[in-house]
Amino acid sequence: MEAPENPPVEAVSMEQEAAATPVEVDAAVLLLGAGVTAITHPLLYVKLLIQVGHEPLPPTVGTTMFGRRVLYLPGFFSYARHIVEVDGKRGLFRGLSPRIISSAISTVVRGKVKQQVQLRWKKDEQQTSLRRVIRETSHEMIIQCLSRVATHPFHVVSVRCMAQFVGRELEYRGMIRSFIKIFKEEGVAGLYVGLIPHVLGEVLFLWCCNLLAHFINTYAVDESFSQASAVRSYTKFVMGIAVSVLTYPFMLVADVMTVNNCGLAAGLPPRSPVYKSWLHCWSHLNHKGYLFRGSSFFFRRVPMASLPSLEE
């Protein structure tokens, strides 16, 4: 009998590469996510400090395009420069480690949950386009909610690490120590403070964005238009920007509640009242006109309630 021929070396190497591809892709996605998180962290750091109402720099007098004099609060670059002056360049990355781990966990959880959802619910080609959108959005909602539950404790630690800049505290140093501190003082609930408004905002964003994009693509974009396909490809992106503005107050309230009454100066009087619930926080911020505080990095005006007369 003839010995079985050995498979070609090229075929074996191609099979090995194909087998390694999923792992390599997962690693690449995790590294990319960590890189994006690190690059964008200074933006989110400044945003968080603005959200909790920390304004260390005085406003400047400016004029609108109509010639009206107004007070402008410092923008991102001025704020970031101030952080560097106080804490050095490394200070811009305070609270980064929990966010990187949160990003990695979110990527893994999303991938695993998405696989399970696809296995349990087979695609039905007979469904109408609206039913398909509802079904896909429901799946996205499940994935988003489970991802948020898995990563929210890391978000809490990251936010509190950043908020320490306001009162110059050193209560939250090191991720493990921060987890232990929160668990001892506040229990498991402390690791999930601010979760409800965060989840509500994300769910509302998903449904509004997907349904609006569907209705616009179905009823507003004319098939006879030569660029109809190109317009449809950008509809969801544009709707995402518009809807994110409407759901921003949920994100603001979630971050404010994460810091509120946790022992840091940023969440205690006189800088902030102690809120009984996230609804109480929403009501107070709405009354003060602060529901969109931190939504912009540039051309930030002093709220009308605290704006002094500039007529002189």
C-alpha positions as CSV (number, residue, x, y, z in Angstrom):
1,M,0.0,0.0,0.0
2,E,1.2,3.5,-0.8
3,A,1.7,5.9,2.1
4,P,-0.8,8.7,2.0
5,E,0.6,11.8,0.5
6,N,1.5,14.7,2.9
7,P,-0.6,17.8,2.3
8,P,1.2,20.6,0.6
9,V,3.1,23.0,3.0
10,E,1.3,26.0,1.5
11,A,-2.1,24.5,2.2
12,V,-1.1,23.7,5.8
13,S,0.1,27.2,6.4
14,M,-3.0,28.7,4.9
15,E,-5.2,26.5,7.2
16,Q,-3.1,27.7,10.2
17,E,-3.5,31.3,9.2
18,A,-7.3,30.8,8.8
19,A,-7.6,29.2,12.2
20,A,-5.7,32.0,13.8
21,T,-7.7,34.7,12.1
22,P,-10.5,35.1,14.7
23,V,-8.1,35.5,17.6
24,E,-6.0,38.0,15.6
25,V,-9.1,39.9,14.7
26,D,-10.3,40.0,18.4
27,A,-6.9,41.2,19.5
28,A,-6.8,43.8,16.8
29,V,-10.3,45.1,17.8
30,L,-9.3,45.2,21.5
31,L,-6.1,47.1,20.7
32,L,-7.9,49.5,18.4
33,G,-10.5,50.1,21.1
34,A,-7.9,50.8,23.7
35,G,-6.1,53.2,21.4
36,V,-9.3,55.1,20.6
37,T,-10.2,55.2,24.3
38,A,-6.7,56.6,25.2
39,I,-6.8,59.3,22.5
40,T,-10.3,60.5,23.3
41,H,-9.8,60.4,27.1
42,P,-8.8,64.0,27.5
43,L,-12.0,65.1,25.8
44,L,-14.1,63.0,28.1
45,Y,-12.1,64.1,31.1
46,V,-12.8,67.8,30.4
47,K,-16.4,67.0,29.6
48,L,-16.8,65.3,32.9
49,L,-15.4,68.2,34.9
50,I,-17.8,70.6,33.1
51,Q,-20.7,68.2,33.7
52,V,-20.1,68.3,37.5
53,G,-20.0,72.1,37.3
54,H,-16.3,72.7,37.9
55,E,-15.3,76.0,36.2
56,P,-11.8,76.9,37.5
57,L,-11.2,79.6,34.9
58,P,-13.0,83.0,34.7
59,P,-15.3,83.7,31.7
60,T,-14.3,86.2,29.1
61,V,-16.4,88.9,27.4
62,G,-17.2,88.3,23.8
63,T,-19.8,89.2,21.2
64,T,-22.2,87.2,19.2
65,M,-22.6,87.5,15.4
66,F,-25.3,90.0,16.0
67,G,-23.0,92.2,18.1
68,R,-24.5,91.3,21.5
69,R,-22.0,91.1,24.4
70,V,-22.0,87.8,26.2
71,L,-19.8,86.0,28.7
72,Y,-18.0,82.9,27.3
73,L,-16.6,80.1,29.4
74,P,-13.2,78.6,28.5
75,G,-13.3,76.0,25.7
76,F,-11.6,72.6,25.6
77,F,-8.1,73.8,24.9
78,S,-8.1,76.4,27.7
79,Y,-9.5,73.8,30.1
80,A,-7.0,71.1,29.1
81,R,-4.1,73.6,29.4
82,H,-5.3,74.4,33.0
83,I,-5.3,70.7,33.8
84,V,-1.7,70.3,32.5
85,E,-0.6,73.3,34.5
86,V,-2.0,71.7,37.7
87,D,-1.3,68.0,37.2
88,G,1.1,67.9,34.2
89,K,0.5,66.2,30.9
90,R,-0.1,62.8,32.7
91,G,-3.0,64.5,34.5
92,L,-5.0,64.5,31.3
93,F,-5.2,60.7,31.5
94,R,-6.5,60.5,35.1
95,G,-9.1,57.6,35.2
96,L,-8.0,56.1,31.9
97,S,-7.2,52.5,33.2
98,P,-10.8,51.7,34.2
99,R,-12.0,53.0,30.8
100,I,-9.6,50.8,28.8
101,I,-10.7,47.7,30.8
102,S,-14.3,48.7,30.4
103,S,-13.8,49.1,26.6
104,A,-12.2,45.6,26.4
105,I,-15.0,44.0,28.5
106,S,-17.6,45.7,26.4
107,T,-16.1,44.4,23.2
108,V,-16.0,40.8,24.5
109,V,-19.5,40.9,26.0
110,R,-21.0,42.4,22.8
111,G,-19.4,39.7,20.7
112,K,-20.5,36.8,22.9
113,V,-24.0,38.1,23.3
114,K,-24.4,38.9,19.6
115,Q,-23.4,35.3,18.8
116,Q,-26.0,33.9,21.2
117,V,-28.7,36.2,19.8
118,Q,-28.0,35.2,16.3
119,L,-28.1,31.5,17.2
120,R,-31.4,31.8,19.1
121,W,-33.2,34.0,16.6
122,K,-32.8,33.0,13.0
123,K,-33.3,35.6,10.3
124,D,-36.8,35.6,8.7
125,E,-36.7,36.8,5.2
126,Q,-40.5,37.1,5.1
127,Q,-40.6,39.9,7.6
128,T,-41.5,43.4,6.5
129,S,-38.8,46.1,6.7
130,L,-40.4,47.7,9.8
131,R,-40.6,44.4,11.6
132,R,-37.0,43.7,10.7
133,V,-35.9,47.1,12.1
134,I,-37.8,46.4,15.3
135,R,-36.3,43.0,15.7
136,E,-32.8,44.2,15.0
137,T,-33.2,47.1,17.4
138,S,-34.5,44.8,20.1
139,H,-31.3,42.7,19.7
140,E,-29.1,45.8,19.8
141,M,-30.9,46.9,23.0
142,I,-30.3,43.5,24.7
143,I,-26.6,43.7,23.7
144,Q,-26.3,47.3,24.9
145,C,-28.0,46.7,28.2
146,L,-25.9,43.6,29.1
147,S,-22.7,45.4,28.0
148,R,-23.6,48.4,30.2
149,V,-24.4,46.2,33.3
150,A,-21.0,44.5,32.8
151,T,-19.0,47.6,32.4
152,H,-20.8,50.2,34.6
153,P,-18.7,49.6,37.8
154,F,-15.6,50.5,35.8
155,H,-17.4,53.6,34.6
156,V,-18.1,54.6,38.2
157,V,-14.5,54.2,39.2
158,S,-13.2,56.2,36.2
159,V,-15.7,59.0,36.8
160,R,-14.8,59.3,40.5
161,C,-11.1,59.2,39.7
162,M,-11.5,62.1,37.3
163,A,-13.8,64.1,39.7
164,Q,-11.1,64.1,42.3
165,F,-9.5,66.9,40.4
166,V,-12.1,69.3,41.7
167,G,-11.3,68.9,45.4
168,R,-7.7,67.6,45.0
169,E,-8.6,64.4,46.8
170,L,-6.7,61.1,46.7
171,E,-9.6,58.9,47.8
172,Y,-9.6,56.8,44.6
173,R,-6.1,55.6,43.8
174,G,-5.7,52.3,42.0
175,M,-8.6,50.4,40.4
176,I,-8.7,47.5,42.9
177,R,-8.5,49.8,45.9
178,S,-11.3,51.9,44.4
179,F,-13.5,48.9,44.0
180,I,-12.9,47.8,47.5
181,K,-13.6,51.3,48.9
182,I,-16.9,51.7,47.0
183,F,-18.0,48.2,48.0
184,K,-17.2,48.7,51.7
185,E,-18.8,52.2,51.9
186,E,-21.8,51.8,49.6
187,G,-22.2,48.1,48.9
188,V,-23.0,46.7,45.4
189,A,-25.4,49.5,44.8
190,G,-22.5,52.0,44.8
191,L,-21.0,50.2,41.8
192,Y,-24.1,50.8,39.9
193,V,-25.1,54.3,40.9
194,G,-26.3,56.2,37.8
195,L,-27.0,53.0,35.9
196,I,-30.8,53.7,35.3
197,P,-30.5,57.0,33.5
198,H,-27.5,55.7,31.5
199,V,-29.4,52.7,30.3
200,L,-32.6,54.7,29.6
201,G,-30.6,57.2,27.5
202,E,-28.9,54.5,25.5
203,V,-32.1,52.5,24.9
204,L,-34.0,55.7,23.9
205,F,-31.1,56.6,21.6
206,L,-31.2,53.2,19.8
207,W,-34.9,53.2,19.2
208,C,-35.2,56.8,18.1
209,C,-32.2,56.6,15.8
210,N,-33.1,53.3,14.1
211,L,-36.9,54.1,13.7
212,L,-36.3,57.7,12.5
213,A,-33.7,56.5,10.0
214,H,-36.1,53.7,8.8
215,F,-39.0,56.1,8.3
216,I,-36.9,58.7,6.5
217,N,-35.3,56.1,4.2
218,T,-38.7,54.5,3.5
219,Y,-41.0,57.5,3.1
220,A,-38.9,60.7,2.6
221,V,-36.2,59.5,0.1
222,D,-37.6,59.2,-3.4
223,E,-36.5,56.2,-5.4
224,S,-36.3,58.3,-8.5
225,F,-33.6,60.4,-6.9
226,S,-30.2,59.4,-8.5
227,Q,-28.4,59.6,-5.1
228,A,-31.0,57.8,-3.1
229,S,-28.7,55.0,-2.0
230,A,-26.0,57.4,-0.9
231,V,-28.5,59.5,1.1
232,R,-29.8,56.3,2.8
233,S,-26.3,55.3,3.8
234,Y,-25.8,58.6,5.8
235,T,-29.3,58.8,7.3
236,K,-28.6,56.8,10.3
237,F,-25.4,58.7,11.0
238,V,-27.2,62.0,10.8
239,M,-30.0,60.8,13.0
240,G,-27.5,59.6,15.5
241,I,-26.1,63.1,15.9
242,A,-29.6,64.6,16.2
243,V,-30.9,62.0,18.7
244,S,-27.7,62.2,20.8
245,V,-28.5,65.8,21.5
246,L,-32.0,64.9,22.8
247,T,-30.7,62.0,25.0
248,Y,-27.7,63.9,26.3
249,P,-29.5,64.9,29.6
250,F,-29.7,61.2,30.6
251,M,-25.9,60.9,30.2
252,L,-25.4,64.1,32.2
253,V,-27.7,63.0,35.1
254,A,-26.0,59.6,35.1
255,D,-22.5,61.1,35.5
256,V,-23.7,63.7,38.1
257,M,-25.3,60.9,40.2
258,T,-22.1,58.9,40.0
259,V,-20.2,61.6,41.8
260,N,-23.1,62.9,44.0
261,N,-22.7,62.3,47.8
262,C,-19.7,59.9,47.4
263,G,-17.4,61.9,49.7
264,L,-15.8,64.0,46.9
265,A,-16.1,67.8,46.9
266,A,-17.5,67.7,43.4
267,G,-20.6,65.9,44.7
268,L,-21.2,67.7,47.9
269,P,-22.5,71.2,49.0
270,P,-21.7,73.9,48.2
271,R,-20.7,72.7,44.8
272,S,-23.6,70.4,44.4
273,P,-26.8,69.6,46.4
274,V,-27.3,66.0,47.7
275,Y,-29.9,64.4,45.4
276,K,-32.4,61.9,46.6
277,S,-32.7,60.2,43.3
278,W,-31.8,60.7,39.6
279,L,-35.2,62.2,39.0
280,H,-34.5,64.8,41.7
281,C,-31.2,65.5,40.0
282,W,-32.9,65.9,36.7
283,S,-35.5,68.3,38.1
284,H,-32.9,70.4,39.8
285,L,-30.6,70.7,36.7
286,N,-33.7,71.4,34.5
287,H,-34.8,74.2,36.9
288,K,-31.3,75.7,36.8
289,G,-31.0,75.4,33.0
290,Y,-28.1,73.0,33.3
291,L,-29.5,69.9,31.5
292,F,-27.1,70.4,28.6
293,R,-24.1,71.4,30.6
294,G,-21.0,69.8,29.1
295,S,-22.6,69.1,25.7
296,S,-20.3,71.5,23.9
297,F,-16.6,72.1,24.2
298,F,-16.5,75.5,22.4
299,F,-18.5,78.8,22.5
300,R,-19.9,77.9,26.0
301,R,-21.9,80.8,27.3
302,V,-22.5,81.5,31.0
303,P,-26.1,80.4,31.8
304,M,-28.6,83.3,31.7
305,A,-29.6,82.7,35.3
306,S,-26.0,83.6,36.5
307,L,-25.2,86.1,33.7
308,P,-24.4,89.6,35.1
309,S,-25.4,92.8,33.3
310,L,-23.0,93.8,30.6
311,E,-24.7,97.0,29.6
312,E,-22.2,99.2,31.3
